[in-house]
Amino acid sequence: MDAKQAYMSKPWLAFYGKDVPHEVTVPDISVHALFDQMAKKYSNNTALIFYGKKISYRKLKELTDRFATALNDLGVVKGDTIALYLLNCPQFVIAYFGALKIGARVTPISPVYTSKEVKHQVQDSEATIIVCEDILYDNVK
């Protein structure tokens, strides 16, 4: 059996639990709209836990909406690219969904990149805004 045939036989399905469907229906909806739907449905549930602090879906939606407004106030428009140079933290999630809500593209930058690598990714992606943490600012500067 060649590689394509092996792939097409879906051998990973043998490892699925009996309650896991082999096929899923992907809704025809944008990621940010789906997030907003789930935030409304599960508003009181915990969306994120960061260093023991819990953030509900309601609060996360509020924060993403506020960030989207801030980006809009800065002049970011649909189609602009925003670089997210953040550690694994709630701010990454907030910035990601906030950017999507205004129609911006997102290019995540690894926090371990050197300033040369950051420069290359920003130029290559044509990012007009960089959201970074204070400890990473020197690499941006």
N, C-alpha and C positions, 0 to 999 in steps of 0.2 A: 504494500500500500504506500503510495507517495504522500508527501506532506499535505497536499491539498485534500486528498481523500481522507486522511487521518483527521484533519480539521473538520471536514464536513460531516464526519461520523459523530461529532460532538461527544468525545469520550468523557468530558467533565460531568456530563449529566449523571453518570453512574455514582458520583459522589454527592449529589444533591439529596437532601433529606426528603422523606416521603411527602411532606407538606409543602415543599418548594416547587412552584410551577416551572415547567420547562420553557414556557413562553410567557412573555409579559406584553401588555398593551401599553405603549408609551403615549401619553396624552399629547395632543397637538396644542401645546400651550408653552409660553416662554418660561424660562427658569424662574425669573423674578415674580411672574404672575402666579406660578405654582407655589412659590415660597409664601406669597401673600395669602393664598387660599389656605395653606396649611397653618399659617400663623393665626388666621381667624378661627380655623377649626380647633386648633390645639393651643389657644391663646394662653391658658393658665399652665400648660405643661412646660417643663424645663427644656429649653433649646440648647443651651450651652452650659458647661460647668468649667470654670477656669480658676485654678487654685482654690477650689472649694466654693467659690461664688457662683451662684446659679442665676442665669438670665432666662426669663420666660420668653416664649415666642412673641407675646404681646410687646414686651420691652424691646426685643430684637427687631421687630418690625418697625417700631417707633424710631429706633436708632438708625436703621437703614434708610427710612424715609427722611430723617433729618440730614443724614449724610448726603443723600441724593439732592436735597435742597441746597446744601452747602456747595456741592459741585456745580449745580446750576448757577448759583450766585457768583461762582468764580468764572463762569463763562464756558464751562464744559458743555458740549453739545453732542447730540447723537452722532456716532461714528468716531468720536475722539477716542484715543487710546490712553488708558491710565495704567501706570506701572505701580504695582503693589509690592513694596520692598519692606515686608513685615515678617516678624516671627509668627509662629503658630499661636495666634491669640484671637480674642473676640474682635479686635479692630480689623483683622483681615476679613473676617466674615462680614462685618458691617460695611467695610469699604467695597468688598466684592459685590454684594447685593445692591448697595447704593449706586454703584457705577452701572450695573445692569439696568436698574430702574430708569436711568436717564438715557439709555441706549448706547452707553459707552462700551468700548471693548476693554478687556482687562488682560494685562500681561503680568503674571506673578514673577517676581525676581527672587531667587534663592538668597536668604540672608547670609549665606557663606560666600557669596560672590565677592570678588575683589572689585575695586573701583573701575578697573579696565573692563571687567566682564559686565558690570552694571552699565557702563557707558555703551558698550556694544549692544546690549539688549534694548536699552532705551532708544538708541538710534535706529536699530533694526526694526523695532516695533512702531517707530514714529510716535512714541508716547509724548503727550503734551503736559502731563501732570505726573509727579511721582509722590506717592504717599509712603512715607518711611517713618521708622521709629527713630527717636533721638540718638540711640546708640549706633545707628547705621548712617546717620547724616554725613559724617566725614567722607564716606565712600561716594555719596551723591555729590557733595561739594567738589 
